[in-house]
Amino acid sequence: MKAAVYPGSFDPVTLGHMNIIERAASIFDKVYVCVMVNSEKNPMFSRQERVEMIQRCCAGLPNVVVETSGGLLVDYAASRGAVAIVKGLRAVSDFDWEFQMALANKKLNPAIETMFLASSEKYTYLSSTVAKEMAKYGADLSDFLPNEIIPDVLNKQKK
């Protein structure tokens, strides 16, 4: 069985993230979506809230498991028997950072590969930050977020 990890902060999960999850789930036998800590971000949702929202969005994907980790990504991946880390790329600017991280992860654990999936062109503009900004101004979020979590984002935005 080939397993992969798709890590991210997912604050919140977007349609672009879901596109990568669905595509990875069609390639690997098991995909672990791992909500990670990003010390440079101030999240809107707790890690557990993000896990729960992604679980709802992935309910129709039986080979996807959603978890969280506060440790090193390669350690988490190794603990799950993953052979690959899946990263979505929207633009060249994403590649610079992700390539550095891929090399660092390869140094830490040479047995785990990094696989880059190019974003579907309809999601290249999309990020969690963009979605949260649109929510602030009451925009229609149906082109940004899965329907399952739009109420969560709108309710959190009101607080």
Secondary structure, 3 states (H helix, E strand, C coil): CCEEEEEECCCCCCHHHHHHHHHHHHHCCEEEEEEECCCCCCCCCCHHHHHHHHHHHCCCCCCEEEEEECCCHHHHHHHCCEEEEEEEECCHHHHHHHHHHHHHHHHHCCCCEEEEEECCHHHCCCCHHHHHHHHHCCCCCCCCCCHHHHHHHHHHHHC
